[in-house]
Amino acid sequence: MYNTLLIAELIVSVLLIIIVAMQPSKTNSASSALSGGAEQLFGKQKKRGFEAVLQRITSVLGTLFIVLAIVLAYLSAN
């Protein structure tokens, strides 16, 4: 069971890296890079289409990665 979960963790980590690399850049100019993008943080822009799907997949894979890491740590301790 430990080996199966370890392989699943590796697959999720590679998929997470690919999905994060596919996401479009948020900064458009030097001023937004210096301000930290605060105007986008407090803006009410909803992501649609491809960006929304990528954000959902990233959230799911990130949560799955953390859960698998905790389960693997528990199994290796016992």
N, CA, C and O atoms as a printed pandas DataFrame, in Angstrom:
     atom_number atom_name residue_name chain_id  residue_number  x_coord  y_coord  z_coord
0              1         N          MET        A               1    0.824   -1.191    0.000
1              2        CA          MET        A               1    0.000    0.000    0.000
2              3         C          MET        A               1    0.875    1.263    0.000
3              4         O          MET        A               1    0.568    2.251   -0.668
4              5         N          TYR        A               2    1.957    1.202    0.758
5              6        CA          TYR        A               2    2.854    2.358    0.829
6              7         C          TYR        A               2    3.433    2.672   -0.546
7              8         O          TYR        A               2    3.492    3.835   -0.947
8              9         N          ASN        A               3    3.862    1.634   -1.271
9             10        CA          ASN        A               3    4.441    1.849   -2.603
10            11         C          ASN        A               3    3.420    2.407   -3.587
11            12         O          ASN        A               3    3.759    3.241   -4.427
12            13         N          THR        A               4    2.193    1.958   -3.491
13            14        CA          THR        A               4    1.128    2.475   -4.360
14            15         C          THR        A               4    0.875    3.947   -4.094
15            16         O          THR        A               4    0.730    4.737   -5.026
16            17         N          LEU        A               5    0.822    4.315   -2.821
17            18        CA          LEU        A               5    0.604    5.718   -2.470
18            19         C          LEU        A               5    1.800    6.579   -2.858
19            20         O          LEU        A               5    1.635    7.735   -3.246
20            21         N          LEU        A               6    2.996    6.022   -2.754
21            22        CA          LEU        A               6    4.187    6.756   -3.154
22            23         C          LEU        A               6    4.195    7.027   -4.659
23            24         O          LEU        A               6    4.567    8.118   -5.092
24            25         N          ILE        A               7    3.791    6.051   -5.447
25            26        CA          ILE        A               7    3.687    6.245   -6.895
26            27         C          ILE        A               7    2.606    7.272   -7.218
27            28         O          ILE        A               7    2.788    8.107   -8.104
28            29         N          ALA        A               8    1.484    7.215   -6.505
29            30        CA          ALA        A               8    0.422    8.208   -6.710
30            31         C          ALA        A               8    0.916    9.604   -6.354
31            32         O          ALA        A               8    0.573   10.573   -7.031
32            33         N          GLU        A               9    1.719    9.715   -5.298
33            34        CA          GLU        A               9    2.281   11.017   -4.905
34            35         C          GLU        A               9    3.203   11.561   -5.992
35            36         O          GLU        A               9    3.171   12.754   -6.296
36            37         N          LEU        A              10    4.014   10.699   -6.572
37            38        CA          LEU        A              10    4.907   11.127   -7.650
38            39         C          LEU        A              10    4.129   11.583   -8.883
39            40         O          LEU        A              10    4.481   12.587   -9.504
40            41         N          ILE        A              11    3.082   10.858   -9.236
41            42        CA          ILE        A              11    2.264   11.226  -10.393
42            43         C          ILE        A              11    1.566   12.556  -10.148
43            44         O          ILE        A              11    1.531   13.410  -11.035
44            45         N          VAL        A              12    1.008   12.740   -8.951
45            46        CA          VAL        A              12    0.325   13.994   -8.623
46            47         C          VAL        A              12    1.312   15.159   -8.638
47            48         O          VAL        A              12    0.971   16.249   -9.097
48            49         N          SER        A              13    2.522   14.944   -8.145
49            50        CA          SER        A              13    3.498   16.027   -8.128
50            51         C          SER        A              13    3.907   16.446   -9.539
51            52         O          SER        A              13    4.050   17.637   -9.814
52            53         N          VAL        A              14    4.095   15.479  -10.434
53            54        CA          VAL        A              14    4.446   15.815  -11.818
54            55         C          VAL        A              14    3.286   16.541  -12.504
55            56         O          VAL        A              14    3.503   17.521  -13.216
56            57         N          LEU        A              15    2.063   16.066  -12.292
57            58        CA          LEU        A              15    0.895   16.745  -12.870
58            59         C          LEU        A              15    0.741   18.155  -12.328
59            60         O          LEU        A              15    0.375   19.071  -13.065
60            61         N          LEU        A              16    1.017   18.334  -11.048
61            62        CA          LEU        A              16    0.915   19.659  -10.440
62            63         C          LEU        A              16    1.936   20.622  -11.039
63            64         O          LEU        A              16    1.623   21.786  -11.285
64            65         N          ILE        A              17    3.141   20.146  -11.269
65            66        CA          ILE        A              17    4.163   20.982  -11.900
66            67         C          ILE        A              17    3.746   21.372  -13.311
67            68         O          ILE        A              17    3.924   22.523  -13.711
68            69         N          ILE        A              18    3.198   20.436  -14.063
69            70        CA          ILE        A              18    2.774   20.720  -15.443
70            71         C          ILE        A              18    1.636   21.730  -15.458
71            72         O          ILE        A              18    1.650   22.663  -16.261
72            73         N          ILE        A              19    0.645   21.556  -14.576
73            74        CA          ILE        A              19   -0.512   22.462  -14.551
74            75         C          ILE        A              19   -0.097   23.865  -14.134
75            76         O          ILE        A              19   -0.578   24.846  -14.702
76            77         N          VAL        A              20    0.788   23.975  -13.149
77            78        CA          VAL        A              20    1.246   25.303  -12.725
78            79         C          VAL        A              20    2.042   25.972  -13.842
79            80         O          VAL        A              20    1.924   27.181  -14.039
80            81         N          ALA        A              21    2.842   25.215  -14.567
81            82        CA          ALA        A              21    3.611   25.782  -15.670
82            83         C          ALA        A              21    2.715   26.227  -16.826
83            84         O          ALA        A              21    3.098   27.120  -17.581
84            85         N          MET        A              22    1.540   25.629  -16.980
85            86        CA          MET        A              22    0.630   25.981  -18.060
86            87         C          MET        A              22   -0.160   27.262  -17.788
87            88         O          MET        A              22   -0.707   27.858  -18.716
88            89         N          GLN        A              23   -0.224   27.686  -16.536
89            90        CA          GLN        A              23   -1.044   28.848  -16.213
90            91         C          GLN        A              23   -0.425   30.118  -16.767
91            92         O          GLN        A              23    0.796   30.277  -16.764
92            93         N          PRO        A              24   -1.276   31.027  -17.244
93            94        CA          PRO        A              24   -0.756   32.266  -17.822
94            95         C          PRO        A              24   -0.178   33.187  -16.750
95            96         O          PRO        A              24   -0.548   33.111  -15.579
96            97         N          SER        A              25    0.721   34.042  -17.168
97            98        CA          SER        A              25    1.368   34.987  -16.262
98            99         C          SER        A              25    0.374   36.048  -15.805
99           100         O          SER        A              25   -0.490   36.466  -16.575
100          101         N          LYS        A              26    0.492   36.476  -14.571
101          102        CA          LYS        A              26   -0.417   37.491  -14.020
102          103         C          LYS        A              26    0.121   38.904  -14.200
103          104         O          LYS        A              26   -0.667   39.841  -14.327
104          105         N          THR        A              27    1.434   39.086  -14.215
105          106        CA          THR        A              27    2.006   40.425  -14.298
106          107         C          THR        A              27    2.133   40.859  -15.747
107          108         O          THR        A              27    2.569   40.099  -16.612
108          109         N          ASN        A              28    1.739   42.106  -15.988
109          110        CA          ASN        A              28    1.804   42.635  -17.346
110          111         C          ASN        A              28    2.835   43.737  -17.498
111          112         O          ASN        A              28    3.292   44.002  -18.610
112          113         N          SER        A              29    3.212   44.387  -16.400
113          114        CA          SER        A              29    4.161   45.481  -16.489
114          115         C          SER        A              29    5.031   45.512  -15.253
115          116         O          SER        A              29    4.812   44.767  -14.298
116          117         N          ALA        A              30    6.033   46.395  -15.286
117          118        CA          ALA        A              30    6.940   46.512  -14.146
118          119         C          ALA        A              30    6.226   47.102  -12.934
119          120         O          ALA        A              30    6.555   46.754  -11.800
120          121         N          SER        A              31    5.262   47.982  -13.151
121          122        CA          SER        A              31    4.555   48.581  -12.012
122          123         C          SER        A              31    3.711   47.558  -11.272
123          124         O          SER        A              31    3.605   47.623  -10.047
124          125         N          SER        A              32    3.115   46.623  -11.977
125          126        CA          SER        A              32    2.333   45.588  -11.299
126          127         C          SER        A              32    3.243   44.598  -10.594
127          128         O          SER        A              32    2.852   44.000   -9.592
128          129         N          ALA        A              33    4.460   44.419  -11.110
129          130        CA          ALA        A              33    5.412   43.528  -10.434
130          131         C          ALA        A              33    5.904   44.161   -9.141
131          132         O          ALA        A              33    6.114   43.463   -8.149
132          133         N          LEU        A              34    6.090   45.489   -9.144
133          134        CA          LEU        A              34    6.557   46.178   -7.946
134          135         C          LEU        A              34    5.459   46.316   -6.893
135          136         O          LEU        A              34    5.736   46.256   -5.695
136          137         N          SER        A              35    4.228   46.499   -7.330
137          138        CA          SER        A              35    3.134   46.665   -6.372
138          139         C          SER        A              35    2.647   45.333   -5.832
139          140         O          SER        A              35    1.861   45.309   -4.884
140          141         N          GLY        A              36    3.082   44.244   -6.396
141          142        CA          GLY        A              36    2.683   42.930   -5.922
142          143         C          GLY        A              36    1.354   42.475   -6.472
143          144         O          GLY        A              36    0.830   41.450   -6.036
144          145         N          GLY        A              37    0.801   43.196   -7.406
145          146        CA          GLY        A              37   -0.466   42.795   -8.001
146          147         C          GLY        A              37   -1.650   42.990   -7.073
147          148         O          GLY        A              37   -2.634   42.257   -7.171
148          149         N          ALA        A              38   -1.577   43.976   -6.161
149          150        CA          ALA        A              38   -2.652   44.192   -5.193
150          151         C          ALA        A              38   -3.954   44.598   -5.874
151          152         O          ALA        A              38   -5.037   44.303   -5.368
152          153         N          GLU        A              39   -3.856   45.271   -7.013
153          154        CA          GLU        A              39   -5.080   45.661   -7.697
154          155         C          GLU        A              39   -5.839   44.457   -8.228
155          156         O          GLU        A              39   -7.064   44.504   -8.340
156          157         N          GLN        A              40   -5.140   43.386   -8.555
157          158        CA          GLN        A              40   -5.825   42.173   -8.986
158          159         C          GLN        A              40   -6.372   41.391   -7.810
159          160         O          GLN        A              40   -7.375   40.688   -7.935
160          161         N          LEU        A              41   -5.707   41.514   -6.652
161          162        CA          LEU        A              41   -6.145   40.778   -5.475
162          163         C          LEU        A              41   -7.494   41.276   -4.994
163          164         O          LEU        A              41   -8.357   40.479   -4.624
164          165         N          PHE        A              42   -7.682   42.581   -4.996
165          166        CA          PHE        A              42   -8.919   43.149   -4.484
166          167         C          PHE        A              42   -9.944   43.437   -5.577
167          168         O          PHE        A              42  -11.049   43.898   -5.289
168          169         N          GLY        A              43   -9.586   43.171   -6.809
169          170        CA          GLY        A              43  -10.531   43.359   -7.899
170          171         C          GLY        A              43  -11.561   42.241   -7.920
171          172         O          GLY        A              43  -11.351   41.165   -7.360
172          173         N          LYS        A              44  -12.669   42.522   -8.574
173          174        CA          LYS        A              44  -13.740   41.521   -8.631
174          175         C          LYS        A              44  -13.790   40.871   -9.998
175          176         O          LYS        A              44  -14.855   40.755  -10.605
176          177         N          GLN        A              45  -12.630   40.448  -10.477
177          178        CA          GLN        A              45  -12.576   39.795  -11.773
178          179         C          GLN        A              45  -12.718   38.295  -11.574
179          180         O          GLN        A              45  -11.976   37.678  -10.810
180          181         N          LYS        A              46  -13.670   37.733  -12.267
181          182        CA          LYS        A              46  -13.876   36.291  -12.204
182          183         C          LYS        A              46  -13.141   35.632  -13.347
183          184         O          LYS        A              46  -13.196   36.090  -14.489
184          185         N          LYS        A              47  -12.460   34.563  -13.032
185          186        CA          LYS        A              47  -11.781   33.826  -14.091
186          187         C          LYS        A              47  -12.794   32.966  -14.823
187          188         O          LYS        A              47  -13.710   32.408  -14.220
188          189         N          ARG        A              48  -12.618   32.869  -16.122
189          190        CA          ARG        A              48  -13.552   32.110  -16.931
190          191         C          ARG        A              48  -12.790   31.212  -17.882
191          192         O          ARG        A              48  -11.636   31.469  -18.226
192          193         N          GLY        A              49  -13.445   30.181  -18.287
193          194        CA          GLY        A              49  -12.903   29.304  -19.316
194          195         C          GLY        A              49  -11.696   28.517  -18.875
195          196         O          GLY        A              49  -11.702   27.854  -17.838
196          197         N          PHE        A              50  -10.661   28.605  -19.684
197          198        CA          PHE        A              50   -9.461   27.799  -19.495
198          199         C          PHE        A              50   -8.757   28.117  -18.177
199          200         O          PHE        A              50   -8.270   27.212  -17.500
200          201         N          GLU        A              51   -8.702   29.406  -17.808
201          202        CA          GLU        A              51   -8.053   29.796  -16.554
202          203         C          GLU        A              51   -8.790   29.231  -15.346
203          204         O          GLU        A              51   -8.158   28.811  -14.377
204          205         N          ALA        A              52  -10.099   29.218  -15.395
205          206        CA          ALA        A              52  -10.884   28.686  -14.282
206          207         C          ALA        A              52  -10.669   27.186  -14.131
207          208         O          ALA        A              52  -10.570   26.674  -13.015
208          209         N          VAL        A              53  -10.598   26.492  -15.249
209          210        CA          VAL        A              53  -10.369   25.047  -15.206
210          211         C          VAL        A              53   -8.982   24.757  -14.638
211          212         O          VAL        A              53   -8.824   23.862  -13.807
212          213         N          LEU        A              54   -7.979   25.509  -15.083
213          214        CA          LEU        A              54   -6.632   25.310  -14.571
214          215         C          LEU        A              54   -6.557   25.597  -13.071
215          216         O          LEU        A              54   -5.861   24.897  -12.335
216          217         N          GLN        A              55   -7.271   26.624  -12.622
217          218        CA          GLN        A              55   -7.264   26.958  -11.199
218          219         C          GLN        A              55   -7.920   25.844  -10.380
219          220         O          GLN        A              55   -7.427   25.495   -9.308
220          221         N          ARG        A              56   -9.006   25.296  -10.865
221          222        CA          ARG        A              56   -9.675   24.195  -10.151
222          223         C          ARG        A              56   -8.804   22.945  -10.109
223          224         O          ARG        A              56   -8.705   22.287   -9.074
224          225         N          ILE        A              57   -8.181   22.624  -11.220
225          226        CA          ILE        A              57   -7.309   21.451  -11.264
226          227         C          ILE        A              57   -6.121   21.634  -10.322
227          228         O          ILE        A              57   -5.718   20.692   -9.639
228          229         N          THR        A              58   -5.558   22.850  -10.284
229          230        CA          THR        A              58   -4.449   23.131   -9.382
230          231         C          THR        A              58   -4.867   22.969   -7.928
231          232         O          THR        A              58   -4.117   22.414   -7.125
232          233         N          SER        A              59   -6.054   23.447   -7.587
233          234        CA          SER        A              59   -6.543   23.313   -6.213
234          235         C          SER        A              59   -6.742   21.851   -5.828
235          236         O          SER        A              59   -6.368   21.435   -4.732
236          237         N          VAL        A              60   -7.327   21.084   -6.723
237          238        CA          VAL        A              60   -7.582   19.665   -6.440
238          239         C          VAL        A              60   -6.264   18.899   -6.314
239          240         O          VAL        A              60   -6.086   18.113   -5.383
240          241         N          LEU        A              61   -5.342   19.130   -7.252
241          242        CA          LEU        A              61   -4.064   18.422   -7.202
242          243         C          LEU        A              61   -3.246   18.835   -5.985
243          244         O          LEU        A              61   -2.575   17.997   -5.382
244          245         N          GLY        A              62   -3.291   20.107   -5.615
245          246        CA          GLY        A              62   -2.573   20.565   -4.426
246          247         C          GLY        A              62   -3.113   19.931   -3.160
247          248         O          GLY        A              62   -2.348   19.508   -2.294
248          249         N          THR        A              63   -4.431   19.865   -3.052
249          250        CA          THR        A              63   -5.056   19.231   -1.890
250          251         C          THR        A              63   -4.725   17.744   -1.851
251          252         O          THR        A              63   -4.408   17.205   -0.791
252          253         N          LEU        A              64   -4.797   17.084   -2.991
253          254        CA          LEU        A              64   -4.480   15.670   -3.064
254          255         C          LEU        A              64   -3.017   15.410   -2.705
255          256         O          LEU        A              64   -2.703   14.424   -2.038
256          257         N          PHE        A              65   -2.135   16.290   -3.146
257          258        CA          PHE        A              65   -0.711   16.162   -2.826
258          259         C          PHE        A              65   -0.479   16.240   -1.321
259          260         O          PHE        A              65    0.273   15.439   -0.766
260          261         N          ILE        A              66   -1.120   17.197   -0.662
261          262        CA          ILE        A              66   -0.950   17.358    0.783
262          263         C          ILE        A              66   -1.525   16.173    1.534
263          264         O          ILE        A              66   -0.907   15.686    2.481
264          265         N          VAL        A              67   -2.695   15.699    1.133
265          266        CA          VAL        A              67   -3.321   14.555    1.801
266          267         C          VAL        A              67   -2.453   13.307    1.643
267          268         O          VAL        A              67   -2.242   12.570    2.607
268          269         N          LEU        A              68   -1.953   13.071    0.438
269          270        CA          LEU        A              68   -1.093   11.911    0.217
270          271         C          LEU        A              68    0.204   12.017    1.017
271          272         O          LEU        A              68    0.697   11.014    1.533
272          273         N          ALA        A              69    0.756   13.223    1.124
273          274        CA          ALA        A              69    1.987   13.408    1.899
274          275         C          ALA        A              69    1.746   13.105    3.370
275          276         O          ALA        A              69    2.593   12.487    4.016
276          277         N          ILE        A              70    0.613   13.524    3.909
277          278        CA          ILE        A              70    0.287   13.256    5.312
278          279         C          ILE        A              70    0.078   11.763    5.530
279          280         O          ILE        A              70    0.561   11.204    6.515
280          281         N          VAL        A              71   -0.639   11.116    4.619
281          282        CA          VAL        A              71   -0.871    9.673    4.752
282          283         C          VAL        A              71    0.454    8.905    4.650
283          284         O          VAL        A              71    0.680    7.961    5.408
284          285         N          LEU        A              72    1.317    9.299    3.730
285          286        CA          LEU        A              72    2.615    8.629    3.609
286          287         C          LEU        A              72    3.467    8.841    4.856
287          288         O          LEU        A              72    4.153    7.916    5.292
288          289         N          ALA        A              73    3.439   10.023    5.429
289          290        CA          ALA        A              73    4.187   10.277    6.659
290          291         C          ALA        A              73    3.643    9.426    7.803
291          292         O          ALA        A              73    4.415    8.905    8.608
292          293         N          TYR        A              74    2.332    9.284    7.880
293          294        CA          TYR        A              74    1.733    8.455    8.919
294          295         C          TYR        A              74    2.104    6.982    8.749
295          296         O          TYR        A              74    2.417    6.294    9.721
296          297         N          LEU        A              75    2.066    6.506    7.497
297          298        CA          LEU        A              75    2.393    5.103    7.241
298          299         C          LEU        A              75    3.880    4.816    7.495
299          300         O          LEU        A              75    4.229    3.732    7.964
300          301         N          SER        A              76    4.736    5.763    7.195
301          302        CA          SER        A              76    6.153    5.513    7.418
302          303         C          SER        A              76    6.517    5.587    8.903
303          304         O          SER        A              76    7.511    4.996    9.325
304          305         N          ALA        A              77    5.723    6.303    9.692
305          306        CA          ALA        A              77    5.987    6.388   11.125
306          307         C          ALA        A              77    5.526    5.136   11.857
307          308         O          ALA        A              77    6.044    4.815   12.926
308          309         N          ASN        A              78    4.573    4.440   11.299
309          310        CA          ASN        A              78    4.040    3.235   11.976
310          311         C          ASN        A              78    4.521    1.963   11.338
311          312         O          ASN        A              78    4.165    0.874   11.787
